[in-house]
C-alpha cells in the first residue's frame, strides 16, 4: 500500500520495511533492513533518483538484525549520524550485548554475532528528542531501547516492531519475539495516549495503515 505523500517512501525488503523521508531540508532513512538488503535499498533509492550519499541521518527504531543490517555496507557519508536509544545503541556499536535473561536477547546475540558494525557516529536518542522534523517516543518492550519516531508535519508515525499489520488490522508480534511482552503492551497504550492523531502508522512488518492510522492504533491500545 502506498503512503499518500511523495515525501515518504516505503522500501519493501526481505520481510521488513524501511522508509525514506525527504522534505527538502533533509533526507532521512528510517531503519535499514537485513544484511542482504543492500541492493534492494540501493534500487529503491535509485527509483527516486537518490543514492546513499543523499541521506542526512538514519533513525533506527531498535537493534534487530532486520533493522540495522545494511548500516555498515550502505556507503553512507562518514558524518551521517545513526540515532537510536540505549541500550540498543550500545548493542549496535558492540559496547554491550543483549541480555541473556530473555529468549529474545539470546536470539539477538546469535543473529548479530557476525554483524558488521557501522563506523558512522551513533547518537543516543532520549524520549522527547527532536531530530529535524521528528520527535522520538521511547516504546520499550520489543527491545529495551525500542523507539517510535513521529513526523507530525507529514502525519506519519514510524513504530518499528511495537505493532505489526496483518490482514488489514494492527496487532502485536508474538510475545516470544519481545524482550518483555508486558512492557510492549504498556508501550502501545502509552504511545497511543501521547501520539498526535497521525494519518499513517508505518511499521516494520506488514502494510502501513494509511487511512486514519491513529484510530487503528488507538483501537488496539484499548484492547490491551
Biotite code that builds the C-alpha atoms (Angstrom):
import biotite.structure as struc

atoms = struc.array([
    struc.Atom([0.000, 0.000, 0.000], chain_id="A", res_id=1, res_name="UNK", atom_name="CA", element="C"),
    struc.Atom([1.386, 3.381, -0.991], chain_id="A", res_id=2, res_name="UNK", atom_name="CA", element="C"),
    struc.Atom([1.863, 6.074, 1.621], chain_id="A", res_id=3, res_name="UNK", atom_name="CA", element="C"),
    struc.Atom([-0.179, 9.074, 0.456], chain_id="A", res_id=4, res_name="UNK", atom_name="CA", element="C"),
    struc.Atom([2.664, 11.588, 0.351], chain_id="A", res_id=5, res_name="UNK", atom_name="CA", element="C"),
    struc.Atom([5.586, 11.966, -2.029], chain_id="A", res_id=6, res_name="UNK", atom_name="CA", element="C"),
    struc.Atom([7.796, 12.943, 0.902], chain_id="A", res_id=7, res_name="UNK", atom_name="CA", element="C"),
    struc.Atom([7.659, 9.466, 2.463], chain_id="A", res_id=8, res_name="UNK", atom_name="CA", element="C"),
    struc.Atom([8.699, 6.319, 0.611], chain_id="A", res_id=9, res_name="UNK", atom_name="CA", element="C"),
    struc.Atom([8.407, 2.722, 1.744], chain_id="A", res_id=10, res_name="UNK", atom_name="CA", element="C"),
    struc.Atom([11.022, 0.154, 0.739], chain_id="A", res_id=11, res_name="UNK", atom_name="CA", element="C"),
    struc.Atom([9.794, -3.451, 0.778], chain_id="A", res_id=12, res_name="UNK", atom_name="CA", element="C"),
    struc.Atom([12.777, -5.531, 1.856], chain_id="A", res_id=13, res_name="UNK", atom_name="CA", element="C"),
    struc.Atom([13.182, -9.166, 2.929], chain_id="A", res_id=14, res_name="UNK", atom_name="CA", element="C"),
    struc.Atom([10.125, -9.431, 5.143], chain_id="A", res_id=15, res_name="UNK", atom_name="CA", element="C"),
    struc.Atom([10.646, -5.998, 6.663], chain_id="A", res_id=16, res_name="UNK", atom_name="CA", element="C"),
    struc.Atom([10.053, -2.365, 5.751], chain_id="A", res_id=17, res_name="UNK", atom_name="CA", element="C"),
    struc.Atom([12.411, 0.590, 5.656], chain_id="A", res_id=18, res_name="UNK", atom_name="CA", element="C"),
    struc.Atom([11.314, 4.146, 4.958], chain_id="A", res_id=19, res_name="UNK", atom_name="CA", element="C"),
    struc.Atom([12.771, 7.265, 3.385], chain_id="A", res_id=20, res_name="UNK", atom_name="CA", element="C"),
    struc.Atom([11.575, 10.725, 4.389], chain_id="A", res_id=21, res_name="UNK", atom_name="CA", element="C"),
    struc.Atom([12.666, 13.657, 2.243], chain_id="A", res_id=22, res_name="UNK", atom_name="CA", element="C"),
    struc.Atom([11.088, 17.059, 2.795], chain_id="A", res_id=23, res_name="UNK", atom_name="CA", element="C"),
    struc.Atom([13.506, 19.384, 1.028], chain_id="A", res_id=24, res_name="UNK", atom_name="CA", element="C"),
    struc.Atom([15.529, 20.235, 4.116], chain_id="A", res_id=25, res_name="UNK", atom_name="CA", element="C"),
    struc.Atom([16.941, 16.761, 4.792], chain_id="A", res_id=26, res_name="UNK", atom_name="CA", element="C"),
    struc.Atom([16.656, 13.142, 3.727], chain_id="A", res_id=27, res_name="UNK", atom_name="CA", element="C"),
    struc.Atom([16.200, 10.569, 6.480], chain_id="A", res_id=28, res_name="UNK", atom_name="CA", element="C"),
    struc.Atom([16.317, 6.771, 6.371], chain_id="A", res_id=29, res_name="UNK", atom_name="CA", element="C"),
    struc.Atom([14.182, 5.030, 8.988], chain_id="A", res_id=30, res_name="UNK", atom_name="CA", element="C"),
    struc.Atom([15.502, 1.508, 9.658], chain_id="A", res_id=31, res_name="UNK", atom_name="CA", element="C"),
    struc.Atom([17.801, -0.350, 7.315], chain_id="A", res_id=32, res_name="UNK", atom_name="CA", element="C"),
    struc.Atom([16.799, -3.944, 6.598], chain_id="A", res_id=33, res_name="UNK", atom_name="CA", element="C"),
    struc.Atom([18.786, -7.156, 6.811], chain_id="A", res_id=34, res_name="UNK", atom_name="CA", element="C"),
    struc.Atom([22.448, -7.528, 5.769], chain_id="A", res_id=35, res_name="UNK", atom_name="CA", element="C"),
    struc.Atom([21.181, -8.978, 2.464], chain_id="A", res_id=36, res_name="UNK", atom_name="CA", element="C"),
    struc.Atom([19.018, -5.936, 1.667], chain_id="A", res_id=37, res_name="UNK", atom_name="CA", element="C"),
    struc.Atom([21.732, -3.553, 0.479], chain_id="A", res_id=38, res_name="UNK", atom_name="CA", element="C"),
    struc.Atom([20.987, -3.991, -3.226], chain_id="A", res_id=39, res_name="UNK", atom_name="CA", element="C"),
    struc.Atom([17.233, -3.679, -2.654], chain_id="A", res_id=40, res_name="UNK", atom_name="CA", element="C"),
    struc.Atom([17.741, -0.443, -0.754], chain_id="A", res_id=41, res_name="UNK", atom_name="CA", element="C"),
    struc.Atom([20.018, 0.910, -3.463], chain_id="A", res_id=42, res_name="UNK", atom_name="CA", element="C"),
    struc.Atom([17.428, 0.085, -6.112], chain_id="A", res_id=43, res_name="UNK", atom_name="CA", element="C"),
    struc.Atom([14.759, 1.796, -4.029], chain_id="A", res_id=44, res_name="UNK", atom_name="CA", element="C"),
    struc.Atom([16.876, 4.909, -3.698], chain_id="A", res_id=45, res_name="UNK", atom_name="CA", element="C"),
    struc.Atom([17.623, 4.887, -7.417], chain_id="A", res_id=46, res_name="UNK", atom_name="CA", element="C"),
    struc.Atom([13.905, 4.832, -8.202], chain_id="A", res_id=47, res_name="UNK", atom_name="CA", element="C"),
    struc.Atom([13.624, 8.240, -6.540], chain_id="A", res_id=48, res_name="UNK", atom_name="CA", element="C"),
    struc.Atom([16.876, 9.487, -8.128], chain_id="A", res_id=49, res_name="UNK", atom_name="CA", element="C"),
    struc.Atom([18.905, 9.302, -4.916], chain_id="A", res_id=50, res_name="UNK", atom_name="CA", element="C"),
    struc.Atom([21.956, 7.431, -3.704], chain_id="A", res_id=51, res_name="UNK", atom_name="CA", element="C"),
    struc.Atom([23.197, 6.791, -0.139], chain_id="A", res_id=52, res_name="UNK", atom_name="CA", element="C"),
    struc.Atom([25.232, 9.985, -0.279], chain_id="A", res_id=53, res_name="UNK", atom_name="CA", element="C"),
    struc.Atom([21.962, 11.939, -0.170], chain_id="A", res_id=54, res_name="UNK", atom_name="CA", element="C"),
    struc.Atom([20.969, 10.525, 3.248], chain_id="A", res_id=55, res_name="UNK", atom_name="CA", element="C"),
    struc.Atom([21.478, 13.076, 6.036], chain_id="A", res_id=56, res_name="UNK", atom_name="CA", element="C"),
    struc.Atom([20.593, 10.948, 9.054], chain_id="A", res_id=57, res_name="UNK", atom_name="CA", element="C"),
    struc.Atom([19.380, 7.469, 9.979], chain_id="A", res_id=58, res_name="UNK", atom_name="CA", element="C"),
    struc.Atom([16.729, 6.762, 12.601], chain_id="A", res_id=59, res_name="UNK", atom_name="CA", element="C"),
    struc.Atom([16.721, 3.215, 13.969], chain_id="A", res_id=60, res_name="UNK", atom_name="CA", element="C"),
    struc.Atom([13.672, 2.057, 15.890], chain_id="A", res_id=61, res_name="UNK", atom_name="CA", element="C"),
    struc.Atom([15.583, -0.768, 17.579], chain_id="A", res_id=62, res_name="UNK", atom_name="CA", element="C"),
    struc.Atom([18.526, -3.126, 17.439], chain_id="A", res_id=63, res_name="UNK", atom_name="CA", element="C"),
    struc.Atom([17.454, -6.192, 15.472], chain_id="A", res_id=64, res_name="UNK", atom_name="CA", element="C"),
    struc.Atom([19.280, -7.729, 12.535], chain_id="A", res_id=65, res_name="UNK", atom_name="CA", element="C"),
    struc.Atom([16.468, -6.883, 10.123], chain_id="A", res_id=66, res_name="UNK", atom_name="CA", element="C"),
    struc.Atom([16.527, -3.209, 11.100], chain_id="A", res_id=67, res_name="UNK", atom_name="CA", element="C"),
    struc.Atom([20.283, -2.486, 11.247], chain_id="A", res_id=68, res_name="UNK", atom_name="CA", element="C"),
    struc.Atom([21.654, -4.994, 8.744], chain_id="A", res_id=69, res_name="UNK", atom_name="CA", element="C"),
    struc.Atom([22.782, -2.673, 5.941], chain_id="A", res_id=70, res_name="UNK", atom_name="CA", element="C"),
    struc.Atom([24.163, 0.190, 8.034], chain_id="A", res_id=71, res_name="UNK", atom_name="CA", element="C"),
    struc.Atom([27.795, -0.877, 7.638], chain_id="A", res_id=72, res_name="UNK", atom_name="CA", element="C"),
    struc.Atom([27.544, -1.578, 3.895], chain_id="A", res_id=73, res_name="UNK", atom_name="CA", element="C"),
    struc.Atom([25.268, 1.142, 2.574], chain_id="A", res_id=74, res_name="UNK", atom_name="CA", element="C"),
    struc.Atom([28.100, 3.625, 1.867], chain_id="A", res_id=75, res_name="UNK", atom_name="CA", element="C"),
    struc.Atom([26.651, 6.436, 3.933], chain_id="A", res_id=76, res_name="UNK", atom_name="CA", element="C"),
    struc.Atom([28.707, 9.619, 4.210], chain_id="A", res_id=77, res_name="UNK", atom_name="CA", element="C"),
    struc.Atom([31.126, 9.363, 7.120], chain_id="A", res_id=78, res_name="UNK", atom_name="CA", element="C"),
    struc.Atom([29.458, 12.174, 9.051], chain_id="A", res_id=79, res_name="UNK", atom_name="CA", element="C"),
    struc.Atom([25.891, 10.841, 8.825], chain_id="A", res_id=80, res_name="UNK", atom_name="CA", element="C"),
    struc.Atom([24.617, 10.123, 12.355], chain_id="A", res_id=81, res_name="UNK", atom_name="CA", element="C"),
    struc.Atom([22.709, 6.996, 13.314], chain_id="A", res_id=82, res_name="UNK", atom_name="CA", element="C"),
    struc.Atom([20.167, 7.667, 16.051], chain_id="A", res_id=83, res_name="UNK", atom_name="CA", element="C"),
    struc.Atom([18.780, 5.054, 18.431], chain_id="A", res_id=84, res_name="UNK", atom_name="CA", element="C"),
    struc.Atom([18.145, 4.666, 22.133], chain_id="A", res_id=85, res_name="UNK", atom_name="CA", element="C"),
    struc.Atom([20.056, 2.807, 24.805], chain_id="A", res_id=86, res_name="UNK", atom_name="CA", element="C"),
    struc.Atom([20.804, 0.026, 25.419], chain_id="A", res_id=87, res_name="UNK", atom_name="CA", element="C"),
    struc.Atom([20.225, -0.727, 21.742], chain_id="A", res_id=88, res_name="UNK", atom_name="CA", element="C"),
    struc.Atom([22.738, 1.948, 20.753], chain_id="A", res_id=89, res_name="UNK", atom_name="CA", element="C"),
    struc.Atom([25.493, 0.161, 22.677], chain_id="A", res_id=90, res_name="UNK", atom_name="CA", element="C"),
    struc.Atom([24.432, -3.156, 21.162], chain_id="A", res_id=91, res_name="UNK", atom_name="CA", element="C"),
    struc.Atom([24.876, -1.623, 17.694], chain_id="A", res_id=92, res_name="UNK", atom_name="CA", element="C"),
    struc.Atom([28.362, -0.326, 18.426], chain_id="A", res_id=93, res_name="UNK", atom_name="CA", element="C"),
    struc.Atom([29.350, -3.563, 20.173], chain_id="A", res_id=94, res_name="UNK", atom_name="CA", element="C"),
    struc.Atom([29.991, -1.826, 23.500], chain_id="A", res_id=95, res_name="UNK", atom_name="CA", element="C"),
    struc.Atom([27.466, -4.190, 25.119], chain_id="A", res_id=96, res_name="UNK", atom_name="CA", element="C"),
    struc.Atom([25.476, -7.274, 24.221], chain_id="A", res_id=97, res_name="UNK", atom_name="CA", element="C"),
    struc.Atom([21.756, -8.061, 24.560], chain_id="A", res_id=98, res_name="UNK", atom_name="CA", element="C"),
    struc.Atom([20.858, -9.661, 27.867], chain_id="A", res_id=99, res_name="UNK", atom_name="CA", element="C"),
    struc.Atom([20.608, -13.440, 28.078], chain_id="A", res_id=100, res_name="UNK", atom_name="CA", element="C"),
    struc.Atom([17.729, -13.161, 30.548], chain_id="A", res_id=101, res_name="UNK", atom_name="CA", element="C"),
    struc.Atom([15.197, -13.463, 27.715], chain_id="A", res_id=102, res_name="UNK", atom_name="CA", element="C"),
    struc.Atom([14.889, -15.731, 24.694], chain_id="A", res_id=103, res_name="UNK", atom_name="CA", element="C"),
    struc.Atom([14.778, -12.586, 22.581], chain_id="A", res_id=104, res_name="UNK", atom_name="CA", element="C"),
    struc.Atom([18.134, -11.369, 23.915], chain_id="A", res_id=105, res_name="UNK", atom_name="CA", element="C"),
    struc.Atom([19.730, -14.756, 23.380], chain_id="A", res_id=106, res_name="UNK", atom_name="CA", element="C"),
    struc.Atom([18.473, -14.849, 19.789], chain_id="A", res_id=107, res_name="UNK", atom_name="CA", element="C"),
    struc.Atom([19.793, -11.348, 19.170], chain_id="A", res_id=108, res_name="UNK", atom_name="CA", element="C"),
    struc.Atom([23.242, -12.388, 20.360], chain_id="A", res_id=109, res_name="UNK", atom_name="CA", element="C"),
    struc.Atom([23.319, -15.308, 17.947], chain_id="A", res_id=110, res_name="UNK", atom_name="CA", element="C"),
    struc.Atom([21.885, -13.452, 14.965], chain_id="A", res_id=111, res_name="UNK", atom_name="CA", element="C"),
    struc.Atom([24.113, -10.407, 15.346], chain_id="A", res_id=112, res_name="UNK", atom_name="CA", element="C"),
    struc.Atom([27.317, -12.183, 16.334], chain_id="A", res_id=113, res_name="UNK", atom_name="CA", element="C"),
    struc.Atom([28.779, -11.643, 12.863], chain_id="A", res_id=114, res_name="UNK", atom_name="CA", element="C"),
    struc.Atom([27.126, -8.294, 12.163], chain_id="A", res_id=115, res_name="UNK", atom_name="CA", element="C"),
    struc.Atom([29.423, -5.718, 10.599], chain_id="A", res_id=116, res_name="UNK", atom_name="CA", element="C"),
    struc.Atom([29.364, -2.649, 12.847], chain_id="A", res_id=117, res_name="UNK", atom_name="CA", element="C"),
    struc.Atom([28.848, 0.737, 11.200], chain_id="A", res_id=118, res_name="UNK", atom_name="CA", element="C"),
    struc.Atom([31.612, 3.307, 11.583], chain_id="A", res_id=119, res_name="UNK", atom_name="CA", element="C"),
    struc.Atom([29.228, 6.265, 11.461], chain_id="A", res_id=120, res_name="UNK", atom_name="CA", element="C"),
    struc.Atom([28.647, 8.192, 14.686], chain_id="A", res_id=121, res_name="UNK", atom_name="CA", element="C"),
    struc.Atom([25.934, 6.596, 16.818], chain_id="A", res_id=122, res_name="UNK", atom_name="CA", element="C"),
    struc.Atom([23.938, 9.205, 18.720], chain_id="A", res_id=123, res_name="UNK", atom_name="CA", element="C"),
    struc.Atom([21.781, 8.183, 21.673], chain_id="A", res_id=124, res_name="UNK", atom_name="CA", element="C"),
    struc.Atom([18.091, 9.114, 21.455], chain_id="A", res_id=125, res_name="UNK", atom_name="CA", element="C"),
    struc.Atom([16.049, 10.056, 24.518], chain_id="A", res_id=126, res_name="UNK", atom_name="CA", element="C"),
    struc.Atom([12.323, 10.355, 24.924], chain_id="A", res_id=127, res_name="UNK", atom_name="CA", element="C"),
    struc.Atom([11.074, 13.646, 23.518], chain_id="A", res_id=128, res_name="UNK", atom_name="CA", element="C"),
    struc.Atom([14.190, 14.388, 21.466], chain_id="A", res_id=129, res_name="UNK", atom_name="CA", element="C"),
    struc.Atom([13.558, 16.419, 18.323], chain_id="A", res_id=130, res_name="UNK", atom_name="CA", element="C"),
    struc.Atom([15.532, 15.231, 15.302], chain_id="A", res_id=131, res_name="UNK", atom_name="CA", element="C"),
    struc.Atom([14.810, 17.511, 12.391], chain_id="A", res_id=132, res_name="UNK", atom_name="CA", element="C"),
    struc.Atom([11.064, 17.166, 11.868], chain_id="A", res_id=133, res_name="UNK", atom_name="CA", element="C"),
    struc.Atom([10.828, 14.018, 14.008], chain_id="A", res_id=134, res_name="UNK", atom_name="CA", element="C"),
    struc.Atom([10.028, 13.551, 17.684], chain_id="A", res_id=135, res_name="UNK", atom_name="CA", element="C"),
    struc.Atom([11.267, 10.422, 19.482], chain_id="A", res_id=136, res_name="UNK", atom_name="CA", element="C"),
    struc.Atom([8.924, 8.411, 21.720], chain_id="A", res_id=137, res_name="UNK", atom_name="CA", element="C"),
    struc.Atom([10.526, 5.690, 23.825], chain_id="A", res_id=138, res_name="UNK", atom_name="CA", element="C"),
    struc.Atom([8.475, 2.494, 23.435], chain_id="A", res_id=139, res_name="UNK", atom_name="CA", element="C"),
    struc.Atom([10.411, -0.314, 25.167], chain_id="A", res_id=140, res_name="UNK", atom_name="CA", element="C"),
    struc.Atom([9.271, -3.901, 25.219], chain_id="A", res_id=141, res_name="UNK", atom_name="CA", element="C"),
    struc.Atom([10.101, -5.437, 21.853], chain_id="A", res_id=142, res_name="UNK", atom_name="CA", element="C"),
    struc.Atom([13.639, -4.444, 22.792], chain_id="A", res_id=143, res_name="UNK", atom_name="CA", element="C"),
    struc.Atom([14.704, -2.367, 25.811], chain_id="A", res_id=144, res_name="UNK", atom_name="CA", element="C"),
    struc.Atom([15.612, 0.604, 23.609], chain_id="A", res_id=145, res_name="UNK", atom_name="CA", element="C"),
    struc.Atom([12.747, 0.436, 21.138], chain_id="A", res_id=146, res_name="UNK", atom_name="CA", element="C"),
    struc.Atom([11.712, 3.913, 19.960], chain_id="A", res_id=147, res_name="UNK", atom_name="CA", element="C"),
    struc.Atom([8.990, 5.274, 17.673], chain_id="A", res_id=148, res_name="UNK", atom_name="CA", element="C"),
    struc.Atom([9.569, 8.372, 15.576], chain_id="A", res_id=149, res_name="UNK", atom_name="CA", element="C"),
    struc.Atom([6.726, 10.716, 14.689], chain_id="A", res_id=150, res_name="UNK", atom_name="CA", element="C"),
    struc.Atom([6.832, 13.296, 11.911], chain_id="A", res_id=151, res_name="UNK", atom_name="CA", element="C"),
    struc.Atom([3.726, 15.327, 12.642], chain_id="A", res_id=152, res_name="UNK", atom_name="CA", element="C"),
    struc.Atom([4.043, 17.585, 9.575], chain_id="A", res_id=153, res_name="UNK", atom_name="CA", element="C"),
    struc.Atom([3.839, 14.512, 7.337], chain_id="A", res_id=154, res_name="UNK", atom_name="CA", element="C"),
    struc.Atom([1.276, 12.833, 9.586], chain_id="A", res_id=155, res_name="UNK", atom_name="CA", element="C"),
    struc.Atom([3.328, 9.651, 9.976], chain_id="A", res_id=156, res_name="UNK", atom_name="CA", element="C"),
    struc.Atom([4.333, 7.566, 12.996], chain_id="A", res_id=157, res_name="UNK", atom_name="CA", element="C"),
    struc.Atom([7.181, 5.110, 12.385], chain_id="A", res_id=158, res_name="UNK", atom_name="CA", element="C"),
    struc.Atom([6.615, 2.470, 15.052], chain_id="A", res_id=159, res_name="UNK", atom_name="CA", element="C"),
    struc.Atom([9.123, -0.278, 14.224], chain_id="A", res_id=160, res_name="UNK", atom_name="CA", element="C"),
    struc.Atom([8.081, -3.612, 15.744], chain_id="A", res_id=161, res_name="UNK", atom_name="CA", element="C"),
    struc.Atom([5.929, -2.233, 18.549], chain_id="A", res_id=162, res_name="UNK", atom_name="CA", element="C"),
    struc.Atom([2.971, -3.386, 16.428], chain_id="A", res_id=163, res_name="UNK", atom_name="CA", element="C"),
    struc.Atom([2.514, -5.267, 13.178], chain_id="A", res_id=164, res_name="UNK", atom_name="CA", element="C"),
    struc.Atom([-0.150, -5.282, 10.475], chain_id="A", res_id=165, res_name="UNK", atom_name="CA", element="C"),
    struc.Atom([-1.849, -8.472, 9.339], chain_id="A", res_id=166, res_name="UNK", atom_name="CA", element="C"),
    struc.Atom([-4.944, -8.819, 7.132], chain_id="A", res_id=167, res_name="UNK", atom_name="CA", element="C"),
    struc.Atom([-5.745, -5.143, 7.456], chain_id="A", res_id=168, res_name="UNK", atom_name="CA", element="C"),
    struc.Atom([-5.576, -4.983, 11.250], chain_id="A", res_id=169, res_name="UNK", atom_name="CA", element="C"),
    struc.Atom([-2.980, -3.923, 13.772], chain_id="A", res_id=170, res_name="UNK", atom_name="CA", element="C"),
    struc.Atom([-1.777, -6.421, 16.346], chain_id="A", res_id=171, res_name="UNK", atom_name="CA", element="C"),
    struc.Atom([1.293, -7.457, 18.282], chain_id="A", res_id=172, res_name="UNK", atom_name="CA", element="C"),
    struc.Atom([4.169, -9.659, 17.257], chain_id="A", res_id=173, res_name="UNK", atom_name="CA", element="C"),
    struc.Atom([4.321, -12.962, 19.187], chain_id="A", res_id=174, res_name="UNK", atom_name="CA", element="C"),
    struc.Atom([5.380, -12.390, 22.782], chain_id="A", res_id=175, res_name="UNK", atom_name="CA", element="C"),
    struc.Atom([8.423, -14.634, 22.400], chain_id="A", res_id=176, res_name="UNK", atom_name="CA", element="C"),
    struc.Atom([9.832, -12.055, 19.968], chain_id="A", res_id=177, res_name="UNK", atom_name="CA", element="C"),
    struc.Atom([9.797, -9.361, 22.651], chain_id="A", res_id=178, res_name="UNK", atom_name="CA", element="C"),
    struc.Atom([12.281, -8.825, 25.434], chain_id="A", res_id=179, res_name="UNK", atom_name="CA", element="C"),
    struc.Atom([9.303, -8.014, 27.674], chain_id="A", res_id=180, res_name="UNK", atom_name="CA", element="C"),
    struc.Atom([5.863, -8.619, 26.156], chain_id="A", res_id=181, res_name="UNK", atom_name="CA", element="C"),
    struc.Atom([4.010, -6.927, 29.033], chain_id="A", res_id=182, res_name="UNK", atom_name="CA", element="C"),
    struc.Atom([6.172, -3.841, 28.663], chain_id="A", res_id=183, res_name="UNK", atom_name="CA", element="C"),
    struc.Atom([5.494, -3.815, 24.924], chain_id="A", res_id=184, res_name="UNK", atom_name="CA", element="C"),
    struc.Atom([1.730, -3.814, 25.571], chain_id="A", res_id=185, res_name="UNK", atom_name="CA", element="C"),
    struc.Atom([2.195, -0.977, 28.040], chain_id="A", res_id=186, res_name="UNK", atom_name="CA", element="C"),
    struc.Atom([4.201, 0.966, 25.454], chain_id="A", res_id=187, res_name="UNK", atom_name="CA", element="C"),
    struc.Atom([1.386, 0.605, 22.914], chain_id="A", res_id=188, res_name="UNK", atom_name="CA", element="C"),
    struc.Atom([-1.101, 2.029, 25.410], chain_id="A", res_id=189, res_name="UNK", atom_name="CA", element="C"),
    struc.Atom([1.185, 4.882, 26.454], chain_id="A", res_id=190, res_name="UNK", atom_name="CA", element="C"),
    struc.Atom([2.178, 5.739, 22.901], chain_id="A", res_id=191, res_name="UNK", atom_name="CA", element="C"),
    struc.Atom([-1.457, 5.847, 21.799], chain_id="A", res_id=192, res_name="UNK", atom_name="CA", element="C"),
    struc.Atom([-2.158, 8.255, 24.661], chain_id="A", res_id=193, res_name="UNK", atom_name="CA", element="C"),
    struc.Atom([0.745, 10.546, 23.714], chain_id="A", res_id=194, res_name="UNK", atom_name="CA", element="C"),
    struc.Atom([0.921, 10.325, 19.925], chain_id="A", res_id=195, res_name="UNK", atom_name="CA", element="C"),
    struc.Atom([-0.654, 13.102, 17.846], chain_id="A", res_id=196, res_name="UNK", atom_name="CA", element="C"),
    struc.Atom([-3.532, 11.946, 15.580], chain_id="A", res_id=197, res_name="UNK", atom_name="CA", element="C"),
    struc.Atom([-1.421, 10.925, 12.589], chain_id="A", res_id=198, res_name="UNK", atom_name="CA", element="C"),
    struc.Atom([-2.873, 9.644, 9.333], chain_id="A", res_id=199, res_name="UNK", atom_name="CA", element="C"),
    struc.Atom([-0.250, 6.934, 8.751], chain_id="A", res_id=200, res_name="UNK", atom_name="CA", element="C"),
    struc.Atom([1.163, 4.279, 11.070], chain_id="A", res_id=201, res_name="UNK", atom_name="CA", element="C"),
    struc.Atom([4.227, 2.785, 9.383], chain_id="A", res_id=202, res_name="UNK", atom_name="CA", element="C"),
    struc.Atom([5.532, -0.406, 10.969], chain_id="A", res_id=203, res_name="UNK", atom_name="CA", element="C"),
    struc.Atom([8.390, -2.786, 10.324], chain_id="A", res_id=204, res_name="UNK", atom_name="CA", element="C"),
    struc.Atom([6.227, -5.753, 9.354], chain_id="A", res_id=205, res_name="UNK", atom_name="CA", element="C"),
    struc.Atom([3.046, -5.527, 7.323], chain_id="A", res_id=206, res_name="UNK", atom_name="CA", element="C"),
    struc.Atom([1.278, -2.871, 5.295], chain_id="A", res_id=207, res_name="UNK", atom_name="CA", element="C"),
    struc.Atom([1.334, 0.695, 6.639], chain_id="A", res_id=208, res_name="UNK", atom_name="CA", element="C"),
    struc.Atom([-2.084, 1.871, 7.817], chain_id="A", res_id=209, res_name="UNK", atom_name="CA", element="C"),
    struc.Atom([-2.649, 4.885, 5.609], chain_id="A", res_id=210, res_name="UNK", atom_name="CA", element="C"),
    struc.Atom([-6.215, 5.945, 6.469], chain_id="A", res_id=211, res_name="UNK", atom_name="CA", element="C"),
    struc.Atom([-6.500, 7.389, 9.979], chain_id="A", res_id=212, res_name="UNK", atom_name="CA", element="C"),
    struc.Atom([-3.764, 5.156, 11.302], chain_id="A", res_id=213, res_name="UNK", atom_name="CA", element="C"),
    struc.Atom([-4.034, 6.723, 14.732], chain_id="A", res_id=214, res_name="UNK", atom_name="CA", element="C"),
    struc.Atom([-7.565, 5.351, 15.043], chain_id="A", res_id=215, res_name="UNK", atom_name="CA", element="C"),
    struc.Atom([-6.357, 1.827, 14.318], chain_id="A", res_id=216, res_name="UNK", atom_name="CA", element="C"),
    struc.Atom([-3.584, 2.223, 16.876], chain_id="A", res_id=217, res_name="UNK", atom_name="CA", element="C"),
    struc.Atom([-5.989, 3.558, 19.499], chain_id="A", res_id=218, res_name="UNK", atom_name="CA", element="C"),
    struc.Atom([-8.411, 0.670, 18.954], chain_id="A", res_id=219, res_name="UNK", atom_name="CA", element="C"),
    struc.Atom([-5.585, -1.809, 19.505], chain_id="A", res_id=220, res_name="UNK", atom_name="CA", element="C"),
    struc.Atom([-4.410, 0.033, 22.615], chain_id="A", res_id=221, res_name="UNK", atom_name="CA", element="C"),
    struc.Atom([-7.925, -0.021, 24.062], chain_id="A", res_id=222, res_name="UNK", atom_name="CA", element="C"),
    struc.Atom([-7.944, -3.819, 23.810], chain_id="A", res_id=223, res_name="UNK", atom_name="CA", element="C"),
    struc.Atom([-4.669, -4.321, 25.665], chain_id="A", res_id=224, res_name="UNK", atom_name="CA", element="C"),
])
